[in-house]
Amino acid sequence: MSLLMTLIITYINTGMDHNYINRFLKAWSLSLPIAIIAALLLGPPIKKFVDKITK
């Protein structure tokens, strides 16, 4: 998910040129750890909340 979002957002923000892949890889190397940490920290409480409101 972070790969696809970073590809699209980098394209929207900067366009496609010869340096696009380098910009994408830099952005993804920053966003992937943030996405993993957010999923690990926010996933369990959100799951409990959703389970509670859907019962």
N, C-alpha and C positions, 0 to 999 in steps of 0.2 A: 504494500500500500504506500509506504513512504517513497519507494522508488518511483512509482507511477506519478504520485503527486509532485515529487521534486522535478521529474522530467517536464511535466506540464507547466508548473509554476515558473521554472527557470526559462522555459520557452516563452511564456507570456511576458515575463518581466524583461528579458534581454534579447529575445529573438534568436534566430538560427544563423550562426556564422561559423567560421573555422575554429573558434575558441569555445563553442557551446559545450562540448563534452567535458572540457576542463572545468568550466563553471558549474556544470551539473554535478560532477564528481566531488567538487569542493562543497557544494550545498548539501549533497546527500551524505557526505562524511560527517557533517554537522547535524543533520536532521535525524539520521537513523538512530544514534544513541539516545537522543531526546525522545523519539517515538517509543523506543524499547522501555526506557525508564518510566515514561508516562503510562504505558500499558501495564507495566508491573505494579506501579503504585496506585493507579486509578481503577484498574480492572476489577479487583475484588470488591471494593466498596460499591462500585456501580452495579456489579452483578447482584449484590445483596439488595440494593435499592430496587432494581428491576424485579427480582424475585418477590420482594415484599409487595410491590404495587400490582403485580400481575396475578397474585393468588386470589 
